[in-house]
Amino acid sequence: MDRLEQLSAFVEVARWQSFAQAARHLERHVSAVSRAVAALENRLGVRLLQRTTRRVTLSDAGRDYFKRCEALLAELEGADAEVRERAASLRGALRVSAATGAGQTLIAPLVPEFLAAHPLMTLDLQLSNRYVDLIEEGYDLALRVGTLAADSRLVARRLAPTRRVLLASRAYLERRGDPRTPQQLREHACLVLDIGPRPRRWNLQRGRAQAAVEVTGPLHSNNAFVLLTACRSGGGIGLLPASVAGADLRGGTLRRVLPGWASAEQGIYAVYPSARFIPAKVRAFVEFVAARLTATE
């Protein structure tokens, strides 16, 4: 049996801790993956994986061997991909996932220019506020906003800063008055962006000063544009990403509330599967978005 086949099977089983998952990723039968790993263990004369009816784990020897094999295969895949892409134009499909608000305000306006610059490429841009598993669902990259969850299978590049700001319509503020302190937000109709573990707890900063306020209000939504529409119509005060509300603030449709107070700065990130060699189409899209976001800061 080919040694590369054995190493590939072992690395995938170790990554997923499952023969079935590894077989699906390799597009092979489970029995073939099992035979490849068994042949590798027989050749080396050492047990690399501990198997039970419920799980697969690495032995001590297998853990060290896995690190070296994973690096070796990544190097080989990178060399193959680099040779292929040197002679190729940017072409093919690029699958991108983004949060709804950031996707509509930051990414969607850039799509026509990007596709015009790369006519041999197609873009599949999916917007959703649910967590997307890039590897399981076959995405090339994701644009994410906020604090990232740790995932050793992924790498992240920070593209630009972002923060949420307090805003409301002139009509609402004339009717209810401007709050003078963060604590006075408790007396107002607050429109809650239902993202994160405690969406009704608004953590605000102004320089070194900090305030945490538990707010209530008539509307909760995981879609920033629903809340933005409610703000425009005088429904209350929202704590929304500045990127989403930028046009309304510049045009005067909405006003900043408690100017100077905002959420802590977070980041806009490009996230993609970890690999030594990043595909040219992914690199081109990330560089393009990073340049445009930097220009608009």
Secondary structure, DSSP 8 states (H G I E B T S, - for coil): --HHHHHHHHHHHHHHT-HHHHHHHHTS-HHHHHHHHHHHHHHHTS--EEE-SS-EEE-HHHHHHHHHHHHHHHHHHHHHHHHHHHTS-S-EEEEEEE-HHHIIIIIGGGHHHHHHH-TTEEEEEEE-SS---HHHHT-SEEEEEE-----TTEEEEEEEEE-EEEEEEHHHHHHH---SSGGGGGGS-EEEE--SS-TTEEEEEETTEEEEEE---SEEES-HHHHHHHHHTT--EEEEEHHHHHHHHHHTSEEESSTT-B---EEEEEEEE--SS--HHHHHHHHHHHHHHHHH-
